[in-house]
């Protein structure tokens, strides 16, 4: 069978080509096809044949008797022409429709970009589907669970040695070290990473060996941002850099420079050294420990391998080491997909912050809600204008226009409107991204890709069909006889239009009430009594002894340096309430410890190491016993203070004078109970807290430990009145006198506390923006609807004015109907808001009540906005000369 050109292309040629040239042209194309088949094959010949057929589709070759006039293309052309004329003729309504749709689309795109950013975390890694993060759970039953995304150090080698399914296993650990290239040293976050980290993750290397960026223990990998900070425009590669690790200030060489890690990454670092330094950072006991968890462990499994196989096998491997120490189901290991990390709050927080999937869903829902409001706006306004176009419909029907044709005409208008709105809305959204980021605290960006054109066209088409379907059905359904007799008094389906107006109001009032409730909860979080004083309190991290290797040595040396600084600051009257502690309020990562007591009960608690003045400095109340006494040697060695929750948790009827239940602790005694205070955010309940001056008696009795972010001691003080500048000048002066080669920085406790609620603050801002825009859209819709009502009642208004009607009477006439619709919307919005907001508030252990007052406020605001719009039209109507109104009628 001889090859044949593509039949569809051949038929297309026969359809459009003039009969007098068809035979010659077709013959030429067949000859070319046969020649190419012989030389380059049938596939290439088919492509060339199709290309030549399309090239021949030109006016000079098209036959005249092709029925173009009745084609869908010609009909669309006519519809478009009419649509342009209609939109141009009714400029005011067209502008209101266009404005409403444009605002709705802009808001939808901005919120859509935010949702997309949240959902696309870690998706830029090419091996993302094969990368998993390990977690460790110790479940002792009865809710006694020690669950963490940090793991023992020995997991990395165990995974690679025992499982052929594992292609790579890497670990990441975070520290804070003094760093610098000159004499002055800054405390920076330093990540200790496996040397082959870049074989798992796709971080872009700008300079250095991609297969081995940090080949030795003295090599450094830094980001562009870090390079700019320390080296400006210089090339950092090959330059020396110093880190205080272990007993000495060590010189490193920068061997690799990487591009800044995208913000949509759960793994973030600017400065990394090799895990070949582990022997300096940890002693042998820690490196072999099963219950001391420090790094995050990631595995890259081979293609076609299952992580479940590794998970099940890992359990067997671990139990071969822990046989006799714990039961099999107590020590559990699991793996979490990399792309699951950012939006899965069920796994404990690791080094990266975790987003709230509920917030993403809410914001996506709000974006769609605003778009629906804009579509309803268009629908109700278009349906409201239908009376004005009744004569046009009647004439076209008399001329033989079918209903399908009329519907096509009106759908063309709505699609044209939505496509223009989509274009304007997209441009506005892109232009507003920097302002949006500034207002809401997010970091959105927009990268155009060609396929976006098709996506936006499809969305615009969908919006146009959605918004225009109902008006098209209504207008095309007019009875010709009724129109020509002039008996068409109202639009069919008025109840539907009223219902849509109610829905639009309902959504707007719902968004308004939601915004107010969220704002109230955020204010509650900001202003709640936390059980301590934090106003005008500054904290600064203290330098530890570079030679200190053990954790207890680092804490002790840091506290000693703080004692020196404290002695110098005490001479200034501008500074008061100076104290030192291992943790400060408003930060995560408070040290967590756990152990099994003498009755076999697994217990876990938080640990805070302080000096004599810490509790007094924050005004923390002692409700039983006493606090730490100054210069009391016994307190500094072995005294313990519990918070009220810890006293109940340890089942201590008379805690003062007793000990923590357990046999392995060193000598200690409980001297007091502090009133409960919120040392973590109000998202969670207050946890048991043990407060000591000496960590050793407690540390020796625990089996599990999680040292969180850092236990580097901090010094806190209060500056008097508003003299902040003076206070920081004093701190800087005394700091430089004591630690001349160590740079300093400080932070406010109040700012730390507010930062705990950035997620809620950000969401409230985003929804506030959406609410304001939805109110604008609803107001535009109301403006257009009342304008239609006013125009329809022009004669009645003129007569009433001649009869002496007041402005109040005109206001009442125009607002009639809308008031009831607004009231119905307000009533319907209340149960919907209560249901959804109660679900949201359940995320907080401590929350405000919803209260009726917020609904009254949102109702009043809605009524005021609607009243202002109606008032505007009332004033316009009062200014029109009634004689002119009657003459026009």
NORWORA-V580615 format. One record per backbone hydrogen bond with DSSP energy under -0.5 kcal/mol. CO is the residue of the C=O (numbers start at 1). NH is the residue of the N-H. E is the energy in kcal/mol with one decimal. If there is no record, write none. Layout:
co->CO nh->NH e->E
co->CO nh->NH e->E
//
This chain:
co->6 nh->10 e->-2.0
co->7 nh->11 e->-2.7
co->8 nh->12 e->-2.0
co->9 nh->13 e->-2.1
co->10 nh->14 e->-2.1
co->11 nh->15 e->-2.0
co->12 nh->16 e->-1.9
co->13 nh->17 e->-2.2
co->16 nh->63 e->-3.0
co->18 nh->21 e->-0.9
co->18 nh->22 e->-1.3
co->19 nh->23 e->-0.6
co->21 nh->25 e->-2.7
co->22 nh->26 e->-3.2
co->23 nh->27 e->-2.2
co->24 nh->28 e->-2.5
co->25 nh->29 e->-2.3
co->26 nh->30 e->-2.3
co->27 nh->31 e->-2.4
co->28 nh->32 e->-2.5
co->29 nh->33 e->-2.5
co->30 nh->34 e->-2.8
co->31 nh->35 e->-2.4
co->32 nh->36 e->-2.5
co->33 nh->37 e->-2.4
co->34 nh->38 e->-1.9
co->35 nh->39 e->-1.8
co->36 nh->40 e->-3.5
co->36 nh->41 e->-1.0
co->37 nh->41 e->-1.0
co->41 nh->45 e->-1.8
co->42 nh->46 e->-2.7
co->43 nh->47 e->-2.0
co->44 nh->48 e->-2.3
co->45 nh->49 e->-2.3
co->46 nh->50 e->-2.4
co->47 nh->51 e->-2.5
co->48 nh->52 e->-2.4
co->49 nh->53 e->-2.3
co->50 nh->54 e->-2.3
co->51 nh->55 e->-2.0
co->52 nh->56 e->-1.5
co->53 nh->57 e->-0.6
co->54 nh->57 e->-0.9
co->56 nh->58 e->-2.1
co->58 nh->61 e->-2.0
co->58 nh->62 e->-1.1
co->61 nh->18 e->-2.2
co->63 nh->66 e->-1.1
co->66 nh->68 e->-2.9
co->68 nh->71 e->-1.4
co->68 nh->74 e->-0.5
co->71 nh->75 e->-2.3
co->72 nh->76 e->-2.3
co->73 nh->77 e->-2.2
co->74 nh->78 e->-2.4
co->75 nh->79 e->-2.8
co->76 nh->80 e->-2.7
co->77 nh->81 e->-2.1
co->78 nh->82 e->-2.7
co->79 nh->83 e->-2.8
co->80 nh->84 e->-2.5
co->81 nh->85 e->-1.9
co->82 nh->86 e->-2.8
co->83 nh->87 e->-2.6
co->84 nh->88 e->-2.1
co->85 nh->89 e->-2.5
co->86 nh->90 e->-2.3
co->88 nh->91 e->-0.5
co->89 nh->91 e->-0.9
co->90 nh->94 e->-2.3
co->91 nh->95 e->-2.9
co->92 nh->96 e->-2.3
co->93 nh->97 e->-2.7
co->94 nh->98 e->-2.9
co->95 nh->99 e->-2.9
co->96 nh->100 e->-2.5
co->97 nh->101 e->-2.4
co->98 nh->102 e->-2.6
co->99 nh->103 e->-2.5
co->100 nh->104 e->-2.3
co->101 nh->105 e->-2.7
co->102 nh->106 e->-2.5
co->103 nh->107 e->-2.5
co->104 nh->108 e->-2.3
co->105 nh->109 e->-2.6
co->106 nh->110 e->-2.5
co->107 nh->111 e->-2.6
co->108 nh->112 e->-2.3
co->109 nh->113 e->-2.6
co->110 nh->114 e->-1.7
co->111 nh->115 e->-2.6
co->112 nh->116 e->-2.8
co->113 nh->117 e->-2.4
co->114 nh->118 e->-2.2
co->115 nh->119 e->-2.3
co->116 nh->120 e->-1.4
co->118 nh->121 e->-0.8
co->120 nh->123 e->-1.9
co->122 nh->125 e->-0.8
co->125 nh->128 e->-1.5
co->127 nh->130 e->-2.3
co->128 nh->131 e->-0.9
co->130 nh->301 e->-2.3
co->131 nh->338 e->-2.3
co->132 nh->299 e->-2.7
co->133 nh->336 e->-3.3
co->135 nh->334 e->-2.0
co->136 nh->148 e->-2.6
co->137 nh->139 e->-0.7
co->137 nh->332 e->-3.3
co->138 nh->140 e->-0.7
co->138 nh->146 e->-2.9
co->141 nh->144 e->-1.9
co->143 nh->145 e->-1.4
co->144 nh->140 e->-3.1
co->145 nh->147 e->-0.6
co->146 nh->138 e->-3.0
co->148 nh->136 e->-2.8
co->151 nh->294 e->-2.2
co->151 nh->295 e->-0.7
co->152 nh->155 e->-1.3
co->153 nh->156 e->-1.0
co->154 nh->158 e->-1.8
co->155 nh->159 e->-2.3
co->156 nh->160 e->-1.6
co->157 nh->161 e->-2.3
co->158 nh->162 e->-1.7
co->159 nh->163 e->-1.4
co->163 nh->166 e->-1.5
co->165 nh->167 e->-0.7
co->165 nh->302 e->-3.2
co->168 nh->300 e->-3.0
co->170 nh->298 e->-3.2
co->171 nh->194 e->-1.4
co->172 nh->296 e->-2.7
co->173 nh->192 e->-2.7
co->175 nh->190 e->-2.3
co->177 nh->188 e->-2.7
co->178 nh->244 e->-2.3
co->179 nh->186 e->-3.2
co->180 nh->242 e->-2.8
co->184 nh->182 e->-0.6
co->185 nh->743 e->-6.1
co->186 nh->179 e->-3.7
co->186 nh->188 e->-0.7
co->188 nh->177 e->-2.1
co->190 nh->175 e->-2.2
co->191 nh->193 e->-0.7
co->191 nh->273 e->-2.5
co->192 nh->173 e->-1.9
co->193 nh->275 e->-1.8
co->194 nh->197 e->-1.7
co->196 nh->199 e->-1.5
co->197 nh->200 e->-1.7
co->197 nh->201 e->-2.2
co->201 nh->203 e->-1.1
co->202 nh->204 e->-0.5
co->204 nh->206 e->-0.5
co->204 nh->259 e->-2.8
co->207 nh->257 e->-2.3
co->208 nh->210 e->-0.7
co->209 nh->212 e->-0.8
co->212 nh->215 e->-0.6
co->216 nh->219 e->-1.4
co->218 nh->253 e->-2.8
co->219 nh->274 e->-0.5
co->220 nh->255 e->-2.1
co->220 nh->256 e->-1.5
co->221 nh->272 e->-2.8
co->222 nh->258 e->-2.6
co->223 nh->227 e->-2.3
co->224 nh->228 e->-2.6
co->225 nh->229 e->-1.7
co->226 nh->230 e->-1.7
co->227 nh->231 e->-3.2
co->227 nh->232 e->-0.6
co->228 nh->232 e->-1.1
co->231 nh->234 e->-2.5
co->234 nh->236 e->-0.7
co->236 nh->239 e->-2.4
co->239 nh->254 e->-2.5
co->241 nh->252 e->-3.8
co->242 nh->180 e->-1.6
co->243 nh->245 e->-1.3
co->243 nh->250 e->-2.8
co->245 nh->248 e->-1.1
co->248 nh->245 e->-1.1
co->248 nh->250 e->-0.8
co->250 nh->243 e->-2.3
co->250 nh->252 e->-0.5
co->252 nh->241 e->-2.5
co->253 nh->220 e->-2.2
co->253 nh->255 e->-0.7
co->254 nh->238 e->-3.7
co->256 nh->222 e->-2.1
co->257 nh->206 e->-2.8
co->257 nh->207 e->-2.0
co->258 nh->224 e->-1.2
co->262 nh->265 e->-0.6
co->263 nh->265 e->-0.8
co->264 nh->122 e->-3.1
co->266 nh->268 e->-0.7
co->270 nh->223 e->-1.9
co->271 nh->191 e->-2.8
co->272 nh->221 e->-2.5
co->273 nh->193 e->-2.6
co->274 nh->277 e->-1.6
co->275 nh->278 e->-2.0
co->276 nh->279 e->-0.5
co->277 nh->280 e->-1.7
co->277 nh->281 e->-1.8
co->278 nh->282 e->-2.9
co->283 nh->287 e->-2.0
co->284 nh->288 e->-1.6
co->285 nh->289 e->-0.6
co->286 nh->289 e->-0.8
co->291 nh->293 e->-0.6
co->291 nh->705 e->-1.7
co->295 nh->151 e->-3.0
co->296 nh->172 e->-2.1
co->296 nh->298 e->-0.5
co->297 nh->134 e->-3.0
co->298 nh->170 e->-2.7
co->299 nh->132 e->-2.4
co->299 nh->301 e->-0.6
co->300 nh->167 e->-2.8
co->300 nh->168 e->-1.7
co->302 nh->305 e->-1.7
co->306 nh->309 e->-0.5
co->306 nh->310 e->-1.1
co->307 nh->311 e->-2.7
co->308 nh->312 e->-2.6
co->309 nh->313 e->-2.3
co->310 nh->314 e->-2.9
co->311 nh->315 e->-1.3
co->312 nh->316 e->-1.1
co->313 nh->317 e->-2.3
co->314 nh->318 e->-2.8
co->315 nh->319 e->-2.3
co->316 nh->320 e->-1.4
co->317 nh->321 e->-0.6
co->318 nh->321 e->-1.3
co->318 nh->322 e->-1.8
co->319 nh->323 e->-0.9
co->322 nh->325 e->-2.4
co->322 nh->326 e->-1.6
co->327 nh->330 e->-1.3
co->327 nh->331 e->-1.0
co->330 nh->139 e->-2.3
co->330 nh->332 e->-0.9
co->332 nh->137 e->-2.8
co->334 nh->135 e->-2.6
co->336 nh->133 e->-3.3
co->337 nh->340 e->-1.6
co->337 nh->341 e->-0.5
co->338 nh->341 e->-1.4
co->341 nh->344 e->-1.1
co->342 nh->355 e->-2.7
co->344 nh->347 e->-1.0
co->352 nh->350 e->-0.6
co->355 nh->357 e->-0.7
co->356 nh->359 e->-0.7
co->356 nh->360 e->-1.6
co->357 nh->361 e->-2.3
co->358 nh->362 e->-2.6
co->359 nh->363 e->-2.7
co->360 nh->364 e->-2.4
co->361 nh->365 e->-2.6
co->362 nh->366 e->-2.6
co->363 nh->367 e->-2.4
co->364 nh->368 e->-2.0
co->365 nh->369 e->-2.4
co->366 nh->370 e->-2.6
co->367 nh->371 e->-1.8
co->368 nh->372 e->-2.6
co->369 nh->373 e->-2.5
co->370 nh->374 e->-2.1
co->371 nh->375 e->-2.4
co->372 nh->376 e->-3.1
co->373 nh->377 e->-2.3
co->374 nh->378 e->-2.0
co->375 nh->379 e->-2.8
co->376 nh->380 e->-3.1
co->377 nh->381 e->-2.1
co->378 nh->382 e->-2.7
co->379 nh->383 e->-2.7
co->380 nh->384 e->-2.2
co->381 nh->385 e->-1.5
co->383 nh->386 e->-1.2
co->384 nh->387 e->-0.5
co->385 nh->388 e->-0.7
co->385 nh->389 e->-0.9
co->386 nh->389 e->-0.7
co->387 nh->390 e->-1.5
co->389 nh->393 e->-2.1
co->390 nh->394 e->-2.7
co->391 nh->395 e->-2.7
co->392 nh->396 e->-2.2
co->393 nh->397 e->-2.3
co->394 nh->398 e->-2.3
co->395 nh->399 e->-1.8
co->396 nh->401 e->-2.8
co->397 nh->400 e->-1.5
co->402 nh->406 e->-2.0
co->403 nh->407 e->-2.8
co->404 nh->408 e->-2.6
co->405 nh->409 e->-2.1
co->406 nh->410 e->-2.3
co->407 nh->411 e->-2.8
co->408 nh->412 e->-2.2
co->409 nh->413 e->-1.7
co->410 nh->414 e->-2.1
co->411 nh->415 e->-2.9
co->412 nh->416 e->-2.8
co->413 nh->417 e->-2.6
co->414 nh->418 e->-2.8
co->415 nh->419 e->-2.6
co->416 nh->420 e->-2.1
co->417 nh->421 e->-2.6
co->418 nh->422 e->-2.6
co->419 nh->423 e->-2.2
co->420 nh->424 e->-2.7
co->421 nh->425 e->-3.5
co->422 nh->426 e->-2.3
co->423 nh->427 e->-2.1
co->424 nh->428 e->-2.9
co->425 nh->429 e->-2.6
co->426 nh->430 e->-2.4
co->427 nh->431 e->-2.5
co->428 nh->432 e->-2.4
co->429 nh->433 e->-0.6
co->430 nh->433 e->-0.8
co->432 nh->436 e->-3.2
co->433 nh->437 e->-2.8
co->434 nh->438 e->-2.1
co->435 nh->439 e->-2.5
co->436 nh->440 e->-2.5
co->437 nh->441 e->-2.1
co->446 nh->448 e->-0.6
co->449 nh->452 e->-2.1
co->450 nh->453 e->-1.5
co->450 nh->454 e->-0.6
co->451 nh->455 e->-1.9
co->452 nh->456 e->-3.3
co->453 nh->457 e->-2.3
co->454 nh->458 e->-2.4
co->455 nh->459 e->-2.6
co->456 nh->460 e->-2.7
co->457 nh->461 e->-2.5
co->458 nh->462 e->-2.4
co->459 nh->463 e->-2.8
co->460 nh->464 e->-2.6
co->461 nh->465 e->-2.5
co->462 nh->466 e->-2.8
co->463 nh->467 e->-3.1
co->464 nh->468 e->-2.1
co->465 nh->469 e->-1.3
co->466 nh->470 e->-0.5
co->468 nh->472 e->-2.1
co->469 nh->473 e->-2.3
co->470 nh->474 e->-2.5
co->471 nh->475 e->-2.9
co->472 nh->476 e->-2.1
co->473 nh->477 e->-0.7
co->474 nh->477 e->-0.6
co->475 nh->478 e->-1.3
co->479 nh->483 e->-2.1
co->480 nh->484 e->-2.6
co->481 nh->485 e->-2.2
co->482 nh->486 e->-0.8
co->482 nh->487 e->-2.0
co->482 nh->488 e->-0.8
co->483 nh->486 e->-0.7
co->487 nh->489 e->-1.4
co->491 nh->494 e->-0.7
co->493 nh->497 e->-1.6
co->494 nh->498 e->-2.8
co->495 nh->499 e->-2.6
co->496 nh->500 e->-2.4
co->497 nh->501 e->-2.0
co->498 nh->502 e->-2.4
co->499 nh->503 e->-2.5
co->500 nh->504 e->-2.5
co->501 nh->505 e->-2.6
co->502 nh->506 e->-3.0
co->503 nh->507 e->-2.6
co->504 nh->508 e->-2.0
co->505 nh->509 e->-3.0
co->506 nh->510 e->-2.7
co->507 nh->511 e->-2.4
co->508 nh->512 e->-2.2
co->509 nh->513 e->-2.8
co->510 nh->514 e->-2.7
co->511 nh->515 e->-2.3
co->512 nh->516 e->-2.0
co->513 nh->517 e->-2.4
co->514 nh->518 e->-2.6
co->515 nh->519 e->-2.4
co->516 nh->520 e->-2.1
co->517 nh->521 e->-2.3
co->518 nh->522 e->-2.7
co->519 nh->523 e->-2.4
co->520 nh->524 e->-2.1
co->521 nh->525 e->-2.5
co->522 nh->526 e->-2.2
co->523 nh->527 e->-2.3
co->524 nh->528 e->-1.3
co->528 nh->530 e->-0.8
co->530 nh->678 e->-2.5
co->534 nh->537 e->-1.4
co->536 nh->538 e->-0.5
co->536 nh->719 e->-1.6
co->537 nh->749 e->-2.1
co->538 nh->717 e->-2.0
co->539 nh->747 e->-2.1
co->540 nh->715 e->-2.9
co->545 nh->548 e->-2.1
co->550 nh->554 e->-2.2
co->551 nh->555 e->-2.5
co->552 nh->556 e->-2.5
co->553 nh->557 e->-2.8
co->554 nh->558 e->-2.2
co->555 nh->559 e->-2.6
co->556 nh->560 e->-2.1
co->557 nh->561 e->-2.3
co->558 nh->562 e->-2.1
co->559 nh->563 e->-1.7
co->560 nh->564 e->-1.6
co->561 nh->565 e->-2.0
co->562 nh->566 e->-2.8
co->563 nh->567 e->-2.0
co->564 nh->568 e->-1.4
co->565 nh->569 e->-2.2
co->566 nh->570 e->-1.8
co->568 nh->571 e->-0.9
co->569 nh->572 e->-1.9
co->571 nh->573 e->-0.5
co->572 nh->575 e->-1.2
co->574 nh->720 e->-2.5
co->576 nh->718 e->-3.0
co->579 nh->716 e->-2.8
co->580 nh->611 e->-1.6
co->581 nh->714 e->-3.1
co->584 nh->587 e->-0.9
co->591 nh->607 e->-2.0
co->592 nh->706 e->-2.9
co->593 nh->605 e->-2.6
co->594 nh->703 e->-2.5
co->594 nh->704 e->-2.3
co->595 nh->597 e->-0.5
co->595 nh->603 e->-3.5
co->597 nh->600 e->-2.1
co->600 nh->602 e->-0.5
co->601 nh->597 e->-2.8
co->603 nh->595 e->-2.7
co->605 nh->593 e->-2.9
co->606 nh->690 e->-2.8
co->608 nh->610 e->-0.5
co->608 nh->692 e->-2.6
co->609 nh->582 e->-2.7
co->611 nh->614 e->-0.7
co->613 nh->617 e->-2.9
co->614 nh->618 e->-1.5
co->615 nh->620 e->-2.8
co->616 nh->619 e->-1.0
co->618 nh->533 e->-3.2
co->621 nh->623 e->-0.6
co->621 nh->675 e->-3.4
co->624 nh->673 e->-2.9
co->629 nh->632 e->-1.4
co->631 nh->633 e->-0.9
co->632 nh->636 e->-1.9
co->633 nh->637 e->-1.1
co->634 nh->638 e->-2.7
co->634 nh->639 e->-0.7
co->635 nh->639 e->-1.1
co->638 nh->669 e->-2.0
co->639 nh->693 e->-0.6
co->640 nh->671 e->-2.7
co->640 nh->672 e->-1.0
co->641 nh->691 e->-3.4
co->642 nh->674 e->-3.3
co->643 nh->647 e->-2.2
co->644 nh->648 e->-1.9
co->645 nh->649 e->-2.5
co->646 nh->650 e->-2.6
co->647 nh->652 e->-2.0
co->648 nh->651 e->-1.5
co->651 nh->653 e->-0.8
co->652 nh->655 e->-0.6
co->655 nh->658 e->-2.2
co->658 nh->670 e->-2.6
co->669 nh->640 e->-2.2
co->669 nh->671 e->-0.5
co->670 nh->657 e->-3.5
co->671 nh->626 e->-2.2
co->672 nh->642 e->-2.1
co->673 nh->623 e->-2.2
co->673 nh->624 e->-1.4
co->674 nh->644 e->-1.3
co->677 nh->679 e->-1.5
co->679 nh->586 e->-0.6
co->681 nh->684 e->-1.3
co->682 nh->845 e->-0.8
co->682 nh->846 e->-1.5
co->688 nh->606 e->-2.6
co->689 nh->643 e->-1.5
co->689 nh->691 e->-0.5
co->690 nh->608 e->-2.5
co->691 nh->641 e->-2.6
co->692 nh->610 e->-2.6
co->695 nh->698 e->-0.5
co->695 nh->699 e->-3.0
co->696 nh->700 e->-2.0
co->697 nh->666 e->-1.8
co->698 nh->701 e->-1.6
co->699 nh->702 e->-1.0
co->704 nh->594 e->-2.1
co->705 nh->293 e->-1.6
co->706 nh->592 e->-3.3
co->713 nh->542 e->-2.9
co->714 nh->581 e->-2.1
co->715 nh->540 e->-2.1
co->716 nh->579 e->-2.4
co->717 nh->538 e->-2.9
co->718 nh->576 e->-2.5
co->720 nh->723 e->-1.8
co->722 nh->724 e->-2.2
co->723 nh->727 e->-1.8
co->724 nh->728 e->-2.6
co->725 nh->729 e->-2.2
co->726 nh->730 e->-2.2
co->727 nh->731 e->-2.1
co->728 nh->732 e->-2.7
co->729 nh->733 e->-2.5
co->730 nh->734 e->-2.5
co->731 nh->735 e->-2.6
co->732 nh->736 e->-2.6
co->733 nh->737 e->-1.5
co->734 nh->738 e->-1.8
co->735 nh->739 e->-3.7
co->739 nh->742 e->-1.8
co->741 nh->185 e->-1.3
co->741 nh->743 e->-0.6
co->747 nh->539 e->-2.8
co->748 nh->752 e->-1.9
co->749 nh->753 e->-2.4
co->750 nh->754 e->-1.9
co->751 nh->755 e->-2.3
co->752 nh->756 e->-0.8
co->753 nh->756 e->-0.7
co->754 nh->757 e->-1.9
co->755 nh->758 e->-1.4
co->757 nh->761 e->-2.7
co->758 nh->762 e->-3.1
co->759 nh->763 e->-2.3
co->760 nh->764 e->-2.5
co->761 nh->765 e->-2.2
co->762 nh->766 e->-2.6
co->763 nh->767 e->-2.8
co->764 nh->768 e->-2.2
co->765 nh->769 e->-2.4
co->766 nh->770 e->-2.2
co->767 nh->771 e->-2.9
co->768 nh->772 e->-2.8
co->769 nh->773 e->-2.2
co->770 nh->774 e->-2.4
co->771 nh->775 e->-2.5
co->772 nh->776 e->-2.1
co->773 nh->777 e->-2.6
co->774 nh->778 e->-3.0
co->775 nh->779 e->-2.7
co->776 nh->780 e->-2.4
co->777 nh->781 e->-2.4
co->778 nh->782 e->-2.7
co->779 nh->783 e->-2.8
co->780 nh->784 e->-2.4
co->781 nh->785 e->-2.7
co->782 nh->786 e->-2.8
co->783 nh->787 e->-1.8
co->784 nh->788 e->-2.0
co->785 nh->789 e->-2.3
co->786 nh->790 e->-3.3
co->787 nh->791 e->-2.4
co->788 nh->792 e->-2.5
co->789 nh->793 e->-1.8
co->791 nh->794 e->-1.2
co->793 nh->797 e->-2.9
co->794 nh->798 e->-2.2
co->795 nh->799 e->-2.5
co->796 nh->800 e->-2.6
co->797 nh->801 e->-2.5
co->798 nh->802 e->-2.2
co->799 nh->803 e->-2.1
co->800 nh->805 e->-3.1
co->801 nh->804 e->-1.5
co->806 nh->810 e->-1.8
co->807 nh->811 e->-2.7
co->808 nh->812 e->-2.4
co->809 nh->813 e->-2.2
co->810 nh->814 e->-2.5
co->811 nh->815 e->-2.3
co->812 nh->816 e->-1.0
co->815 nh->818 e->-0.7
co->815 nh->819 e->-1.8
co->817 nh->821 e->-1.8
co->818 nh->822 e->-2.5
co->819 nh->823 e->-2.5
co->820 nh->824 e->-2.7
co->821 nh->825 e->-2.0
co->822 nh->826 e->-2.4
co->823 nh->827 e->-2.3
co->824 nh->828 e->-2.5
co->825 nh->829 e->-2.0
co->826 nh->830 e->-1.0
co->827 nh->830 e->-0.6
co->827 nh->831 e->-0.7
co->828 nh->832 e->-0.9
co->829 nh->833 e->-2.6
co->830 nh->834 e->-2.6
co->831 nh->835 e->-2.3
co->832 nh->836 e->-2.2
co->833 nh->837 e->-2.8
co->834 nh->838 e->-2.1
co->835 nh->839 e->-1.4
co->836 nh->840 e->-1.8
co->837 nh->841 e->-2.7
co->838 nh->842 e->-1.1
co->840 nh->843 e->-1.7
co->841 nh->844 e->-1.9
co->852 nh->855 e->-0.5
co->852 nh->856 e->-1.8
co->853 nh->857 e->-2.4
co->854 nh->858 e->-2.6
co->855 nh->859 e->-2.4
co->856 nh->860 e->-2.8
co->857 nh->861 e->-2.8
co->858 nh->862 e->-2.2
co->859 nh->863 e->-2.7
co->860 nh->864 e->-2.9
co->861 nh->865 e->-2.5
co->862 nh->866 e->-2.5
co->863 nh->867 e->-3.0
co->864 nh->868 e->-2.5
co->865 nh->869 e->-1.9
co->866 nh->870 e->-2.3
co->867 nh->871 e->-2.7
co->868 nh->872 e->-2.1
co->869 nh->873 e->-1.6
co->870 nh->874 e->-2.2
co->871 nh->875 e->-2.6
co->872 nh->876 e->-1.9
co->873 nh->877 e->-2.7
co->874 nh->878 e->-2.4
co->875 nh->879 e->-1.3
co->876 nh->880 e->-0.8
co->877 nh->880 e->-0.6
co->881 nh->884 e->-0.6
co->881 nh->885 e->-1.8
co->882 nh->886 e->-2.5
co->883 nh->887 e->-2.3
co->884 nh->888 e->-2.6
co->885 nh->889 e->-1.8
//
